[in-house]
């Protein structure tokens, strides 16, 4: 539940990935989110932020709609990192 809430609120920074133990994927989202903030004065920065925000929202909704058993089997046991 924590991962889902963090994905919705801070998904563009990849915080939910660190909570689940996916450090590589978390670093990718974190770098993309920070790059989006740094380049926000250009149009490309908004596209980067929009993409990372959509990823966080989609993952957060998916995390919150799964039962505890489905979530554990998919993301903890089988290590499925994206969606």
PDB file with SEQRES, HELIX, SHEET and CRYST1 records, atoms N, CA, C and O in Angstrom:
SEQRES   1 A   83  UNK UNK UNK UNK UNK UNK UNK UNK UNK UNK UNK UNK UNK          
SEQRES   2 A   83  UNK UNK UNK UNK UNK UNK UNK UNK UNK UNK UNK UNK UNK          
SEQRES   3 A   83  UNK UNK UNK UNK UNK UNK UNK UNK UNK UNK UNK UNK UNK          
SEQRES   4 A   83  UNK UNK UNK UNK UNK UNK UNK UNK UNK UNK UNK UNK UNK          
SEQRES   5 A   83  UNK UNK UNK UNK UNK UNK UNK UNK UNK UNK UNK UNK UNK          
SEQRES   6 A   83  UNK UNK UNK UNK UNK UNK UNK UNK UNK UNK UNK UNK UNK          
SEQRES   7 A   83  UNK UNK UNK UNK UNK                                          
HELIX    1 AA1 UNK A    2  UNK A   10  1                                   9    
HELIX    2 AA2 UNK A   11  UNK A   13  5                                   3    
HELIX    3 AA3 UNK A   15  UNK A   20  1                                   6    
HELIX    4 AA4 UNK A   23  UNK A   38  1                                  16    
HELIX    5 AA5 UNK A   43  UNK A   65  1                                  23    
HELIX    6 AA6 UNK A   68  UNK A   71  1                                   4    
HELIX    7 AA7 UNK A   72  UNK A   77  3                                   6    
CRYST1    1.000    1.000    1.000  90.00  90.00  90.00 P 1           1          
ATOM      1  N   UNK A   1       0.825  -1.181   0.000  1.00  0.00           N  
ATOM      2  CA  UNK A   1       0.000   0.000   0.000  1.00  0.00           C  
ATOM      3  C   UNK A   1       0.879   1.258   0.000  1.00  0.00           C  
ATOM      4  O   UNK A   1       0.579   2.236  -0.684  1.00  0.00           O  
ATOM      5  N   UNK A   2       1.959   1.215   0.772  1.00  0.00           N  
ATOM      6  CA  UNK A   2       2.883   2.342   0.826  1.00  0.00           C  
ATOM      7  C   UNK A   2       3.492   2.606  -0.551  1.00  0.00           C  
ATOM      8  O   UNK A   2       3.607   3.758  -0.970  1.00  0.00           O  
ATOM      9  N   UNK A   3       3.878   1.548  -1.249  1.00  0.00           N  
ATOM     10  CA  UNK A   3       4.471   1.713  -2.577  1.00  0.00           C  
ATOM     11  C   UNK A   3       3.475   2.341  -3.541  1.00  0.00           C  
ATOM     12  O   UNK A   3       3.854   3.176  -4.363  1.00  0.00           O  
ATOM     13  N   UNK A   4       2.217   1.955  -3.454  1.00  0.00           N  
ATOM     14  CA  UNK A   4       1.197   2.520  -4.326  1.00  0.00           C  
ATOM     15  C   UNK A   4       0.961   3.993  -4.065  1.00  0.00           C  
ATOM     16  O   UNK A   4       0.845   4.781  -5.004  1.00  0.00           O  
ATOM     17  N   UNK A   5       0.890   4.371  -2.802  1.00  0.00           N  
ATOM     18  CA  UNK A   5       0.682   5.776  -2.451  1.00  0.00           C  
ATOM     19  C   UNK A   5       1.889   6.620  -2.852  1.00  0.00           C  
ATOM     20  O   UNK A   5       1.737   7.715  -3.393  1.00  0.00           O  
ATOM     21  N   UNK A   6       3.078   6.107  -2.586  1.00  0.00           N  
ATOM     22  CA  UNK A   6       4.283   6.839  -2.991  1.00  0.00           C  
ATOM     23  C   UNK A   6       4.392   6.951  -4.505  1.00  0.00           C  
ATOM     24  O   UNK A   6       4.872   7.960  -5.024  1.00  0.00           O  
ATOM     25  N   UNK A   7       3.945   5.914  -5.218  1.00  0.00           N  
ATOM     26  CA  UNK A   7       4.001   5.965  -6.678  1.00  0.00           C  
ATOM     27  C   UNK A   7       3.078   7.049  -7.212  1.00  0.00           C  
ATOM     28  O   UNK A   7       3.419   7.733  -8.177  1.00  0.00           O  
ATOM     29  N   UNK A   8       1.923   7.210  -6.600  1.00  0.00           N  
ATOM     30  CA  UNK A   8       0.994   8.240  -7.063  1.00  0.00           C  
ATOM     31  C   UNK A   8       1.499   9.630  -6.713  1.00  0.00           C  
ATOM     32  O   UNK A   8       1.415  10.545  -7.532  1.00  0.00           O  
ATOM     33  N   UNK A   9       2.023   9.797  -5.504  1.00  0.00           N  
ATOM     34  CA  UNK A   9       2.450  11.120  -5.055  1.00  0.00           C  
ATOM     35  C   UNK A   9       3.830  11.497  -5.595  1.00  0.00           C  
ATOM     36  O   UNK A   9       4.008  12.593  -6.127  1.00  0.00           O  
ATOM     37  N   UNK A  10       4.795  10.607  -5.462  1.00  0.00           N  
ATOM     38  CA  UNK A  10       6.182  10.903  -5.853  1.00  0.00           C  
ATOM     39  C   UNK A  10       6.697   9.968  -6.951  1.00  0.00           C  
ATOM     40  O   UNK A  10       7.895   9.693  -7.029  1.00  0.00           O  
ATOM     41  N   UNK A  11       5.794   9.488  -7.790  1.00  0.00           N  
ATOM     42  CA  UNK A  11       6.175   8.527  -8.826  1.00  0.00           C  
ATOM     43  C   UNK A  11       7.170   9.068  -9.817  1.00  0.00           C  
ATOM     44  O   UNK A  11       7.986   8.317 -10.352  1.00  0.00           O  
ATOM     45  N   UNK A  12       7.119  10.362 -10.073  1.00  0.00           N  
ATOM     46  CA  UNK A  12       8.042  10.947 -11.050  1.00  0.00           C  
ATOM     47  C   UNK A  12       9.478  10.937 -10.556  1.00  0.00           C  
ATOM     48  O   UNK A  12      10.402  11.128 -11.346  1.00  0.00           O  
ATOM     49  N   UNK A  13       9.682  10.717  -9.261  1.00  0.00           N  
ATOM     50  CA  UNK A  13      11.042  10.621  -8.724  1.00  0.00           C  
ATOM     51  C   UNK A  13      11.464   9.179  -8.451  1.00  0.00           C  
ATOM     52  O   UNK A  13      12.611   8.939  -8.075  1.00  0.00           O  
ATOM     53  N   UNK A  14      10.568   8.225  -8.630  1.00  0.00           N  
ATOM     54  CA  UNK A  14      10.919   6.820  -8.464  1.00  0.00           C  
ATOM     55  C   UNK A  14      11.065   6.356  -7.031  1.00  0.00           C  
ATOM     56  O   UNK A  14      11.684   5.320  -6.788  1.00  0.00           O  
ATOM     57  N   UNK A  15      10.520   7.082  -6.080  1.00  0.00           N  
ATOM     58  CA  UNK A  15      10.662   6.719  -4.667  1.00  0.00           C  
ATOM     59  C   UNK A  15      10.052   5.346  -4.393  1.00  0.00           C  
ATOM     60  O   UNK A  15      10.584   4.587  -3.583  1.00  0.00           O  
ATOM     61  N   UNK A  16       8.955   5.021  -5.052  1.00  0.00           N  
ATOM     62  CA  UNK A  16       8.295   3.733  -4.838  1.00  0.00           C  
ATOM     63  C   UNK A  16       9.182   2.563  -5.261  1.00  0.00           C  
ATOM     64  O   UNK A  16       9.075   1.473  -4.698  1.00  0.00           O  
ATOM     65  N   UNK A  17      10.038   2.773  -6.225  1.00  0.00           N  
ATOM     66  CA  UNK A  17      10.950   1.706  -6.658  1.00  0.00           C  
ATOM     67  C   UNK A  17      11.972   1.383  -5.570  1.00  0.00           C  
ATOM     68  O   UNK A  17      12.323   0.220  -5.369  1.00  0.00           O  
ATOM     69  N   UNK A  18      12.448   2.407  -4.871  1.00  0.00           N  
ATOM     70  CA  UNK A  18      13.396   2.176  -3.783  1.00  0.00           C  
ATOM     71  C   UNK A  18      12.730   1.433  -2.628  1.00  0.00           C  
ATOM     72  O   UNK A  18      13.366   0.605  -1.977  1.00  0.00           O  
ATOM     73  N   UNK A  19      11.461   1.721  -2.370  1.00  0.00           N  
ATOM     74  CA  UNK A  19      10.724   1.034  -1.298  1.00  0.00           C  
ATOM     75  C   UNK A  19      10.600  -0.453  -1.611  1.00  0.00           C  
ATOM     76  O   UNK A  19      10.692  -1.289  -0.712  1.00  0.00           O  
ATOM     77  N   UNK A  20      10.390  -0.784  -2.880  1.00  0.00           N  
ATOM     78  CA  UNK A  20      10.264  -2.186  -3.291  1.00  0.00           C  
ATOM     79  C   UNK A  20      11.609  -2.877  -3.462  1.00  0.00           C  
ATOM     80  O   UNK A  20      11.645  -4.091  -3.666  1.00  0.00           O  
ATOM     81  N   UNK A  21      12.700  -2.152  -3.386  1.00  0.00           N  
ATOM     82  CA  UNK A  21      14.027  -2.740  -3.521  1.00  0.00           C  
ATOM     83  C   UNK A  21      14.553  -2.762  -4.939  1.00  0.00           C  
ATOM     84  O   UNK A  21      15.559  -3.420  -5.203  1.00  0.00           O  
ATOM     85  N   UNK A  22      13.911  -2.069  -5.859  1.00  0.00           N  
ATOM     86  CA  UNK A  22      14.363  -1.993  -7.244  1.00  0.00           C  
ATOM     87  C   UNK A  22      15.235  -0.754  -7.395  1.00  0.00           C  
ATOM     88  O   UNK A  22      14.786   0.272  -7.907  1.00  0.00           O  
ATOM     89  N   UNK A  23      16.456  -0.851  -6.956  1.00  0.00           N  
ATOM     90  CA  UNK A  23      17.336   0.314  -6.936  1.00  0.00           C  
ATOM     91  C   UNK A  23      17.703   0.817  -8.331  1.00  0.00           C  
ATOM     92  O   UNK A  23      17.730   2.027  -8.556  1.00  0.00           O  
ATOM     93  N   UNK A  24      17.981  -0.075  -9.260  1.00  0.00           N  
ATOM     94  CA  UNK A  24      18.358   0.346 -10.611  1.00  0.00           C  
ATOM     95  C   UNK A  24      17.222   1.113 -11.277  1.00  0.00           C  
ATOM     96  O   UNK A  24      17.437   2.177 -11.858  1.00  0.00           O  
ATOM     97  N   UNK A  25      16.006   0.565 -11.188  1.00  0.00           N  
ATOM     98  CA  UNK A  25      14.852   1.234 -11.786  1.00  0.00           C  
ATOM     99  C   UNK A  25      14.543   2.540 -11.064  1.00  0.00           C  
ATOM    100  O   UNK A  25      14.120   3.516 -11.685  1.00  0.00           O  
ATOM    101  N   UNK A  26      14.755   2.554  -9.745  1.00  0.00           N  
ATOM    102  CA  UNK A  26      14.560   3.777  -8.972  1.00  0.00           C  
ATOM    103  C   UNK A  26      15.524   4.867  -9.390  1.00  0.00           C  
ATOM    104  O   UNK A  26      15.145   6.032  -9.508  1.00  0.00           O  
ATOM    105  N   UNK A  27      16.764   4.491  -9.613  1.00  0.00           N  
ATOM    106  CA  UNK A  27      17.770   5.469 -10.047  1.00  0.00           C  
ATOM    107  C   UNK A  27      17.426   6.006 -11.439  1.00  0.00           C  
ATOM    108  O   UNK A  27      17.614   7.192 -11.708  1.00  0.00           O  
ATOM    109  N   UNK A  28      16.923   5.139 -12.325  1.00  0.00           N  
ATOM    110  CA  UNK A  28      16.539   5.594 -13.669  1.00  0.00           C  
ATOM    111  C   UNK A  28      15.442   6.645 -13.574  1.00  0.00           C  
ATOM    112  O   UNK A  28      15.549   7.703 -14.194  1.00  0.00           O  
ATOM    113  N   UNK A  29      14.385   6.369 -12.806  1.00  0.00           N  
ATOM    114  CA  UNK A  29      13.296   7.337 -12.670  1.00  0.00           C  
ATOM    115  C   UNK A  29      13.750   8.595 -11.946  1.00  0.00           C  
ATOM    116  O   UNK A  29      13.324   9.696 -12.293  1.00  0.00           O  
ATOM    117  N   UNK A  30      14.603   8.445 -10.952  1.00  0.00           N  
ATOM    118  CA  UNK A  30      15.102   9.601 -10.220  1.00  0.00           C  
ATOM    119  C   UNK A  30      15.911  10.520 -11.131  1.00  0.00           C  
ATOM    120  O   UNK A  30      15.727  11.737 -11.113  1.00  0.00           O  
ATOM    121  N   UNK A  31      16.799   9.942 -11.918  1.00  0.00           N  
ATOM    122  CA  UNK A  31      17.618  10.751 -12.839  1.00  0.00           C  
ATOM    123  C   UNK A  31      16.739  11.415 -13.893  1.00  0.00           C  
ATOM    124  O   UNK A  31      16.938  12.587 -14.215  1.00  0.00           O  
ATOM    125  N   UNK A  32      15.773  10.681 -14.431  1.00  0.00           N  
ATOM    126  CA  UNK A  32      14.874  11.276 -15.426  1.00  0.00           C  
ATOM    127  C   UNK A  32      14.036  12.399 -14.808  1.00  0.00           C  
ATOM    128  O   UNK A  32      13.834  13.441 -15.431  1.00  0.00           O  
ATOM    129  N   UNK A  33      13.552  12.183 -13.586  1.00  0.00           N  
ATOM    130  CA  UNK A  33      12.772  13.221 -12.916  1.00  0.00           C  
ATOM    131  C   UNK A  33      13.592  14.470 -12.643  1.00  0.00           C  
ATOM    132  O   UNK A  33      13.126  15.589 -12.859  1.00  0.00           O  
ATOM    133  N   UNK A  34      14.802  14.278 -12.172  1.00  0.00           N  
ATOM    134  CA  UNK A  34      15.671  15.433 -11.915  1.00  0.00           C  
ATOM    135  C   UNK A  34      16.066  16.132 -13.211  1.00  0.00           C  
ATOM    136  O   UNK A  34      16.155  17.359 -13.257  1.00  0.00           O  
ATOM    137  N   UNK A  35      16.302  15.351 -14.262  1.00  0.00           N  
ATOM    138  CA  UNK A  35      16.605  15.958 -15.563  1.00  0.00           C  
ATOM    139  C   UNK A  35      15.409  16.759 -16.068  1.00  0.00           C  
ATOM    140  O   UNK A  35      15.573  17.813 -16.683  1.00  0.00           O  
ATOM    141  N   UNK A  36      14.221  16.257 -15.807  1.00  0.00           N  
ATOM    142  CA  UNK A  36      13.024  16.994 -16.190  1.00  0.00           C  
ATOM    143  C   UNK A  36      12.897  18.306 -15.451  1.00  0.00           C  
ATOM    144  O   UNK A  36      12.530  19.321 -16.042  1.00  0.00           O  
ATOM    145  N   UNK A  37      13.198  18.295 -14.158  1.00  0.00           N  
ATOM    146  CA  UNK A  37      13.157  19.538 -13.388  1.00  0.00           C  
ATOM    147  C   UNK A  37      14.226  20.524 -13.856  1.00  0.00           C  
ATOM    148  O   UNK A  37      13.974  21.726 -13.943  1.00  0.00           O  
ATOM    149  N   UNK A  38      15.420  20.011 -14.155  1.00  0.00           N  
ATOM    150  CA  UNK A  38      16.510  20.894 -14.575  1.00  0.00           C  
ATOM    151  C   UNK A  38      16.291  21.482 -15.964  1.00  0.00           C  
ATOM    152  O   UNK A  38      16.779  22.571 -16.265  1.00  0.00           O  
ATOM    153  N   UNK A  39      15.560  20.764 -16.803  1.00  0.00           N  
ATOM    154  CA  UNK A  39      15.319  21.254 -18.161  1.00  0.00           C  
ATOM    155  C   UNK A  39      13.884  21.742 -18.346  1.00  0.00           C  
ATOM    156  O   UNK A  39      13.401  21.844 -19.473  1.00  0.00           O  
ATOM    157  N   UNK A  40      13.208  22.042 -17.247  1.00  0.00           N  
ATOM    158  CA  UNK A  40      11.806  22.458 -17.324  1.00  0.00           C  
ATOM    159  C   UNK A  40      11.634  23.809 -18.020  1.00  0.00           C  
ATOM    160  O   UNK A  40      10.534  24.134 -18.469  1.00  0.00           O  
ATOM    161  N   UNK A  41      12.689  24.584 -18.114  1.00  0.00           N  
ATOM    162  CA  UNK A  41      12.569  25.857 -18.833  1.00  0.00           C  
ATOM    163  C   UNK A  41      12.519  25.628 -20.342  1.00  0.00           C  
ATOM    164  O   UNK A  41      12.196  26.542 -21.101  1.00  0.00           O  
ATOM    165  N   UNK A  42      12.836  24.421 -20.773  1.00  0.00           N  
ATOM    166  CA  UNK A  42      12.712  24.051 -22.174  1.00  0.00           C  
ATOM    167  C   UNK A  42      11.529  23.100 -22.314  1.00  0.00           C  
ATOM    168  O   UNK A  42      11.080  22.525 -21.322  1.00  0.00           O  
ATOM    169  N   UNK A  43      11.041  22.933 -23.478  1.00  0.00           N  
ATOM    170  CA  UNK A  43       9.877  22.082 -23.715  1.00  0.00           C  
ATOM    171  C   UNK A  43      10.167  20.619 -23.408  1.00  0.00           C  
ATOM    172  O   UNK A  43       9.279  19.903 -22.945  1.00  0.00           O  
ATOM    173  N   UNK A  44      11.375  20.165 -23.653  1.00  0.00           N  
ATOM    174  CA  UNK A  44      11.731  18.760 -23.419  1.00  0.00           C  
ATOM    175  C   UNK A  44      11.591  18.385 -21.945  1.00  0.00           C  
ATOM    176  O   UNK A  44      11.232  17.252 -21.627  1.00  0.00           O  
ATOM    177  N   UNK A  45      11.866  19.313 -21.058  1.00  0.00           N  
ATOM    178  CA  UNK A  45      11.739  19.031 -19.629  1.00  0.00           C  
ATOM    179  C   UNK A  45      10.324  18.685 -19.225  1.00  0.00           C  
ATOM    180  O   UNK A  45      10.112  17.822 -18.374  1.00  0.00           O  
ATOM    181  N   UNK A  46       9.358  19.349 -19.825  1.00  0.00           N  
ATOM    182  CA  UNK A  46       7.955  19.045 -19.525  1.00  0.00           C  
ATOM    183  C   UNK A  46       7.565  17.668 -20.035  1.00  0.00           C  
ATOM    184  O   UNK A  46       6.788  16.966 -19.387  1.00  0.00           O  
ATOM    185  N   UNK A  47       8.092  17.273 -21.186  1.00  0.00           N  
ATOM    186  CA  UNK A  47       7.803  15.943 -21.708  1.00  0.00           C  
ATOM    187  C   UNK A  47       8.420  14.861 -20.816  1.00  0.00           C  
ATOM    188  O   UNK A  47       7.801  13.823 -20.581  1.00  0.00           O  
ATOM    189  N   UNK A  48       9.615  15.099 -20.329  1.00  0.00           N  
ATOM    190  CA  UNK A  48      10.261  14.138 -19.433  1.00  0.00           C  
ATOM    191  C   UNK A  48       9.462  14.021 -18.141  1.00  0.00           C  
ATOM    192  O   UNK A  48       9.195  12.912 -17.677  1.00  0.00           O  
ATOM    193  N   UNK A  49       9.081  15.144 -17.561  1.00  0.00           N  
ATOM    194  CA  UNK A  49       8.283  15.116 -16.330  1.00  0.00           C  
ATOM    195  C   UNK A  49       6.925  14.461 -16.557  1.00  0.00           C  
ATOM    196  O   UNK A  49       6.440  13.722 -15.700  1.00  0.00           O  
ATOM    197  N   UNK A  50       6.315  14.726 -17.696  1.00  0.00           N  
ATOM    198  CA  UNK A  50       5.021  14.110 -17.996  1.00  0.00           C  
ATOM    199  C   UNK A  50       5.156  12.596 -18.114  1.00  0.00           C  
ATOM    200  O   UNK A  50       4.310  11.859 -17.608  1.00  0.00           O  
ATOM    201  N   UNK A  51       6.202  12.131 -18.771  1.00  0.00           N  
ATOM    202  CA  UNK A  51       6.405  10.694 -18.946  1.00  0.00           C  
ATOM    203  C   UNK A  51       6.651  10.003 -17.603  1.00  0.00           C  
ATOM    204  O   UNK A  51       6.054   8.964 -17.321  1.00  0.00           O  
ATOM    205  N   UNK A  52       7.521  10.574 -16.780  1.00  0.00           N  
ATOM    206  CA  UNK A  52       7.798   9.946 -15.486  1.00  0.00           C  
ATOM    207  C   UNK A  52       6.593  10.028 -14.559  1.00  0.00           C  
ATOM    208  O   UNK A  52       6.376   9.119 -13.758  1.00  0.00           O  
ATOM    209  N   UNK A  53       5.810  11.088 -14.648  1.00  0.00           N  
ATOM    210  CA  UNK A  53       4.607  11.201 -13.832  1.00  0.00           C  
ATOM    211  C   UNK A  53       3.578  10.164 -14.249  1.00  0.00           C  
ATOM    212  O   UNK A  53       2.931   9.558 -13.395  1.00  0.00           O  
ATOM    213  N   UNK A  54       3.417   9.953 -15.544  1.00  0.00           N  
ATOM    214  CA  UNK A  54       2.477   8.944 -16.023  1.00  0.00           C  
ATOM    215  C   UNK A  54       2.910   7.553 -15.590  1.00  0.00           C  
ATOM    216  O   UNK A  54       2.072   6.739 -15.204  1.00  0.00           O  
ATOM    217  N   UNK A  55       4.200   7.270 -15.646  1.00  0.00           N  
ATOM    218  CA  UNK A  55       4.704   5.978 -15.179  1.00  0.00           C  
ATOM    219  C   UNK A  55       4.360   5.786 -13.704  1.00  0.00           C  
ATOM    220  O   UNK A  55       3.872   4.724 -13.316  1.00  0.00           O  
ATOM    221  N   UNK A  56       4.608   6.791 -12.888  1.00  0.00           N  
ATOM    222  CA  UNK A  56       4.297   6.697 -11.462  1.00  0.00           C  
ATOM    223  C   UNK A  56       2.817   6.514 -11.202  1.00  0.00           C  
ATOM    224  O   UNK A  56       2.439   5.699 -10.361  1.00  0.00           O  
ATOM    225  N   UNK A  57       1.972   7.248 -11.898  1.00  0.00           N  
ATOM    226  CA  UNK A  57       0.527   7.124 -11.708  1.00  0.00           C  
ATOM    227  C   UNK A  57       0.021   5.741 -12.108  1.00  0.00           C  
ATOM    228  O   UNK A  57      -0.763   5.129 -11.382  1.00  0.00           O  
ATOM    229  N   UNK A  58       0.463   5.258 -13.247  1.00  0.00           N  
ATOM    230  CA  UNK A  58       0.027   3.946 -13.712  1.00  0.00           C  
ATOM    231  C   UNK A  58       0.475   2.863 -12.736  1.00  0.00           C  
ATOM    232  O   UNK A  58      -0.316   1.995 -12.369  1.00  0.00           O  
ATOM    233  N   UNK A  59       1.734   2.908 -12.313  1.00  0.00           N  
ATOM    234  CA  UNK A  59       2.219   1.906 -11.368  1.00  0.00           C  
ATOM    235  C   UNK A  59       1.490   2.010 -10.036  1.00  0.00           C  
ATOM    236  O   UNK A  59       1.158   0.987  -9.437  1.00  0.00           O  
ATOM    237  N   UNK A  60       1.234   3.222  -9.563  1.00  0.00           N  
ATOM    238  CA  UNK A  60       0.523   3.388  -8.302  1.00  0.00           C  
ATOM    239  C   UNK A  60      -0.873   2.820  -8.355  1.00  0.00           C  
ATOM    240  O   UNK A  60      -1.315   2.161  -7.414  1.00  0.00           O  
ATOM    241  N   UNK A  61      -1.571   3.067  -9.442  1.00  0.00           N  
ATOM    242  CA  UNK A  61      -2.922   2.523  -9.583  1.00  0.00           C  
ATOM    243  C   UNK A  61      -2.884   1.006  -9.673  1.00  0.00           C  
ATOM    244  O   UNK A  61      -3.717   0.324  -9.075  1.00  0.00           O  
ATOM    245  N   UNK A  62      -1.926   0.479 -10.411  1.00  0.00           N  
ATOM    246  CA  UNK A  62      -1.799  -0.981 -10.511  1.00  0.00           C  
ATOM    247  C   UNK A  62      -1.471  -1.578  -9.145  1.00  0.00           C  
ATOM    248  O   UNK A  62      -2.051  -2.594  -8.762  1.00  0.00           O  
ATOM    249  N   UNK A  63      -0.557  -0.966  -8.412  1.00  0.00           N  
ATOM    250  CA  UNK A  63      -0.190  -1.486  -7.087  1.00  0.00           C  
ATOM    251  C   UNK A  63      -1.392  -1.509  -6.152  1.00  0.00           C  
ATOM    252  O   UNK A  63      -1.588  -2.471  -5.409  1.00  0.00           O  
ATOM    253  N   UNK A  64      -2.191  -0.458  -6.188  1.00  0.00           N  
ATOM    254  CA  UNK A  64      -3.315  -0.357  -5.256  1.00  0.00           C  
ATOM    255  C   UNK A  64      -4.500  -1.220  -5.653  1.00  0.00           C  
ATOM    256  O   UNK A  64      -5.357  -1.493  -4.813  1.00  0.00           O  
ATOM    257  N   UNK A  65      -4.581  -1.660  -6.904  1.00  0.00           N  
ATOM    258  CA  UNK A  65      -5.699  -2.505  -7.315  1.00  0.00           C  
ATOM    259  C   UNK A  65      -5.411  -3.990  -7.146  1.00  0.00           C  
ATOM    260  O   UNK A  65      -6.322  -4.807  -7.283  1.00  0.00           O  
ATOM    261  N   UNK A  66      -4.190  -4.356  -6.857  1.00  0.00           N  
ATOM    262  CA  UNK A  66      -3.855  -5.764  -6.651  1.00  0.00           C  
ATOM    263  C   UNK A  66      -4.109  -6.156  -5.205  1.00  0.00           C  
ATOM    264  O   UNK A  66      -3.992  -5.339  -4.291  1.00  0.00           O  
ATOM    265  N   UNK A  67      -4.459  -7.416  -5.017  1.00  0.00           N  
ATOM    266  CA  UNK A  67      -4.598  -7.922  -3.654  1.00  0.00           C  
ATOM    267  C   UNK A  67      -3.198  -8.101  -3.063  1.00  0.00           C  
ATOM    268  O   UNK A  67      -2.201  -8.070  -3.784  1.00  0.00           O  
ATOM    269  N   UNK A  68      -3.139  -8.284  -1.770  1.00  0.00           N  
ATOM    270  CA  UNK A  68      -1.833  -8.451  -1.120  1.00  0.00           C  
ATOM    271  C   UNK A  68      -1.080  -9.650  -1.673  1.00  0.00           C  
ATOM    272  O   UNK A  68       0.132  -9.587  -1.880  1.00  0.00           O  
ATOM    273  N   UNK A  69      -1.797 -10.741  -1.913  1.00  0.00           N  
ATOM    274  CA  UNK A  69      -1.152 -11.949  -2.427  1.00  0.00           C  
ATOM    275  C   UNK A  69      -0.646 -11.749  -3.854  1.00  0.00           C  
ATOM    276  O   UNK A  69       0.470 -12.157  -4.175  1.00  0.00           O  
ATOM    277  N   UNK A  70      -1.454 -11.126  -4.713  1.00  0.00           N  
ATOM    278  CA  UNK A  70      -1.025 -10.842  -6.085  1.00  0.00           C  
ATOM    279  C   UNK A  70       0.179  -9.905  -6.101  1.00  0.00           C  
ATOM    280  O   UNK A  70       1.123 -10.110  -6.865  1.00  0.00           O  
ATOM    281  N   UNK A  71       0.143  -8.882  -5.261  1.00  0.00           N  
ATOM    282  CA  UNK A  71       1.247  -7.933  -5.193  1.00  0.00           C  
ATOM    283  C   UNK A  71       2.526  -8.635  -4.766  1.00  0.00           C  
ATOM    284  O   UNK A  71       3.578  -8.434  -5.371  1.00  0.00           O  
ATOM    285  N   UNK A  72       2.440  -9.460  -3.722  1.00  0.00           N  
ATOM    286  CA  UNK A  72       3.615 -10.171  -3.225  1.00  0.00           C  
ATOM    287  C   UNK A  72       4.179 -11.096  -4.297  1.00  0.00           C  
ATOM    288  O   UNK A  72       5.386 -11.104  -4.538  1.00  0.00           O  
ATOM    289  N   UNK A  73       3.308 -11.881  -4.945  1.00  0.00           N  
ATOM    290  CA  UNK A  73       3.778 -12.821  -5.969  1.00  0.00           C  
ATOM    291  C   UNK A  73       4.381 -12.113  -7.170  1.00  0.00           C  
ATOM    292  O   UNK A  73       5.377 -12.577  -7.726  1.00  0.00           O  
ATOM    293  N   UNK A  74       3.793 -11.002  -7.576  1.00  0.00           N  
ATOM    294  CA  UNK A  74       4.258 -10.317  -8.776  1.00  0.00           C  
ATOM    295  C   UNK A  74       5.523  -9.502  -8.535  1.00  0.00           C  
ATOM    296  O   UNK A  74       6.494  -9.623  -9.281  1.00  0.00           O  
ATOM    297  N   UNK A  75       5.512  -8.669  -7.491  1.00  0.00           N  
ATOM    298  CA  UNK A  75       6.582  -7.682  -7.333  1.00  0.00           C  
ATOM    299  C   UNK A  75       7.660  -8.058  -6.319  1.00  0.00           C  
ATOM    300  O   UNK A  75       8.780  -7.552  -6.394  1.00  0.00           O  
ATOM    301  N   UNK A  76       7.338  -8.930  -5.382  1.00  0.00           N  
ATOM    302  CA  UNK A  76       8.353  -9.314  -4.401  1.00  0.00           C  
ATOM    303  C   UNK A  76       8.990 -10.651  -4.786  1.00  0.00           C  
ATOM    304  O   UNK A  76      10.214 -10.760  -4.857  1.00  0.00           O  
ATOM    305  N   UNK A  77       8.172 -11.652  -5.031  1.00  0.00           N  
ATOM    306  CA  UNK A  77       8.696 -12.982  -5.335  1.00  0.00           C  
ATOM    307  C   UNK A  77       9.254 -13.058  -6.754  1.00  0.00           C  
ATOM    308  O   UNK A  77      10.383 -13.511  -6.945  1.00  0.00           O  
ATOM    309  N   UNK A  78       8.486 -12.625  -7.751  1.00  0.00           N  
ATOM    310  CA  UNK A  78       8.903 -12.751  -9.159  1.00  0.00           C  
ATOM    311  C   UNK A  78       9.723 -11.571  -9.662  1.00  0.00           C  
ATOM    312  O   UNK A  78      10.258 -11.633 -10.769  1.00  0.00           O  
ATOM    313  N   UNK A  79       9.839 -10.511  -8.895  1.00  0.00           N  
ATOM    314  CA  UNK A  79      10.661  -9.345  -9.230  1.00  0.00           C  
ATOM    315  C   UNK A  79      10.287  -8.723 -10.577  1.00  0.00           C  
ATOM    316  O   UNK A  79      11.170  -8.372 -11.359  1.00  0.00           O  
ATOM    317  N   UNK A  80       8.989  -8.583 -10.856  1.00  0.00           N  
ATOM    318  CA  UNK A  80       8.545  -7.900 -12.068  1.00  0.00           C  
ATOM    319  C   UNK A  80       8.643  -6.405 -11.784  1.00  0.00           C  
ATOM    320  O   UNK A  80       7.909  -5.883 -10.945  1.00  0.00           O  
ATOM    321  N   UNK A  81       9.545  -5.714 -12.479  1.00  0.00           N  
ATOM    322  CA  UNK A  81       9.861  -4.332 -12.090  1.00  0.00           C  
ATOM    323  C   UNK A  81       8.992  -3.277 -12.738  1.00  0.00           C  
ATOM    324  O   UNK A  81       8.712  -2.262 -12.100  1.00  0.00           O  
ATOM    325  N   UNK A  82       8.553  -3.460 -13.960  1.00  0.00           N  
ATOM    326  CA  UNK A  82       7.775  -2.427 -14.658  1.00  0.00           C  
ATOM    327  C   UNK A  82       6.384  -2.933 -14.924  1.00  0.00           C  
ATOM    328  O   UNK A  82       6.201  -4.004 -15.503  1.00  0.00           O  
ATOM    329  N   UNK A  83       5.414  -2.173 -14.505  1.00  0.00           N  
ATOM    330  CA  UNK A  83       3.984  -2.417 -14.686  1.00  0.00           C  
ATOM    331  C   UNK A  83       3.696  -3.852 -14.392  1.00  0.00           C  
ATOM    332  O   UNK A  83       2.546  -4.282 -14.481  1.00  0.00           O  
TER     333      UNK A  83                                                      
END                                                                             
